[in-house]
C-alpha cells in the first residue's frame, strides 16, 4: 500500500468515526490515534513509528469485540 492510499484509508476511517463522536471516549481516542498515525505516515521518525505501533495495537485490541 502506498503512502497516499494509506492516508486515504486513515481519512475515511476518521470520517466514519466522526459520526460516533461523543458516544464513547474510545471513539474520540481512536480518532486521535488515527490522526497521529497520519502524521507518522507523512513525516516518519523512529519515535512516531514506535508510537504508531502502540496506538495501532491498542486500536486493534479495543475493536476486537466489535469485529463480528
C-alpha positions in Angstrom: 0.0 0.0 0.0 1.4 3.4 -1.0 1.5 6.4 1.3 -1.4 8.1 -0.5 -3.6 5.1 -0.2 -2.8 4.7 3.4 -3.6 8.3 4.1 -6.9 8.0 2.2 -7.9 5.0 4.3 -7.0 6.8 7.5 -9.1 9.8 6.3 -12.0 7.6 5.5 -11.8 5.9 8.9 -11.7 9.2 10.7 -14.7 10.4 8.7 -16.7 7.3 9.6 -15.8 7.6 13.3 -16.7 11.3 13.4 -20.4 10.3 13.2 -20.0 8.5 16.5 -18.0 11.2 18.4 -19.4 11.6 21.8 -20.8 8.1 22.1 -17.8 6.8 23.8 -14.3 8.1 24.9 -13.0 5.1 22.9 -14.2 6.8 19.7 -12.6 10.1 20.5 -9.3 8.2 21.3 -9.5 6.3 18.0 -9.8 9.5 16.0 -6.9 11.0 17.9 -4.8 7.8 17.3 -5.6 7.7 13.6 -4.7 11.4 13.2 -1.4 10.7 15.0 -0.7 7.8 12.6 -1.4 10.0 9.6 1.3 12.4 10.8 3.6 9.5 11.1 2.9 8.5 7.5 3.7 12.0 6.3 6.8 12.5 8.5 8.0 9.2 9.9 10.5 9.2 12.7 11.6 6.4 14.9 9.6 7.9 17.8 6.4 8.3 15.7 6.8 4.8 14.3 7.0 3.4 17.8 4.1 5.5 19.0 2.0 4.4 15.9 2.7 0.8 16.6 1.5 1.1 20.1 -1.6 3.1 19.0 -2.5 0.5 16.3 -2.1 -2.4 18.8 -4.4 -0.6 21.2 -7.0 0.1 18.5 -7.0 -3.5 17.3 -7.4 -4.7 20.8 -10.2 -2.3 21.5 -12.2 -3.0 18.4 -11.7 -6.8 18.6 -15.1 -7.5 20.3 -16.9 -5.4 17.7 -15.4 -7.1 14.6 -18.1 -9.8 14.3 
